[in-house]
């Protein structure tokens, strides 16, 4: 069963109490069987509501003319009841935004394990050369910058990660059986430069983790609440990386109603948000995106020869791309005894891998600026997006996925 969130589209003049009463009444119609009707909880938890207000204050402090989006009013049902009246369900969908909970369209492939016994760049890490990652290492390797990585789940005890005490989970829970995707995303950025495996793009950054997974034993909290909490936990001019698309449609998060407001608020509060464009080989048009746009950095996937990856979404809104094939990184393997083993993978790809790479590039740029000029020199979200687009190599196929950023050109442009 899937979770359901219900939002009102009633007029602005309706009171919050009237809106919530209407939602509750229609929810009872949708699920007439009281015994199978999950209790509704606020779509924004009390903690997330406070975080929303804090983000709004941050945004206004940065730009007094900014008008924060209205805080969502509605409820979240932890599970979608199987007894729901389908006709009423669809009718309610037309009247409100009733979302079946967005589950990540994340494939969990079988581990593709290789062994690396010496330090240095593994042959599979050609993507490091493509973005001139070593220049970032010479400028602090992300030191002084905080990056929040939002994925399904993570194996925080991987031997090539910083100590787990330096990888705090700020929202969500750990799903022990689906940690591969998050572990791979994090590894691209965080692999330590040692003898364990390859080299992360920003091994010295300060990492925070947020997950989509929620344990059945935890108090229910909506996905929107988790994004608000993750955004508020990320300081101004620091980075939030979301290396996955949501729902079976594999569309970027900001195309979903309700989430676009969350992202616009987070970006307005000064957070640089790096978002996967998704893997449906679809041209994203203006009709897919909200107005005003959110200000996120949308990432497509390419190949080593600069062609577009055949699964990558594309279109004018896609800002940049990175390698989307056979990306070497960390993973985790569960053996027959139920033990979790730190391993390496060469099978990471698509816009997930590309987004992790671009997230690393963004942190490397901010880290270099921080080391050279201090905190006040860090780029704003809009300036960072422009810097990436002005310092890269276009896609060879001219398929609307922007440019592949190159730190050599970007550092030259920034006089670093």
Secondary structure, 3 states (H helix, E strand, C coil): CCCEEEECCCCCCCCHHHHHHHHHHHHHHHCCCHHHCCCEEECCCHHHHHHHHHHHHHHHHHCCCCCCCCCCCEEEECCCCCCCCHHHHHHHHHHCEEEECCCECCCCCCCCECCCCCCCCCCCCHHHHHCCHHHHHCCCCCCCCEEEEEECCCCCCCCCCCCHHHEEEEECCCCCCCCHHHHHHHHHHHCCCCCCCCCCCCCCCEEEEEECCCCCCCCCCCHHHHHHHHHHCCCCCCEEEECCCECCCCECHHHCCCHHHHHHHHHHCCCEEEEECCCCCCECCHHHCCCCCCCCEEEEEECCCCCECCCCCECCCCCEEEECCCEEEEEEEECCCCCEEEEEEEEECHHHHHHHHHHHHHHHHHHHHHHHHCHHHCCCHHHHHHHHHHCEEECCCCCCCCEEECHHHHHHHCCC
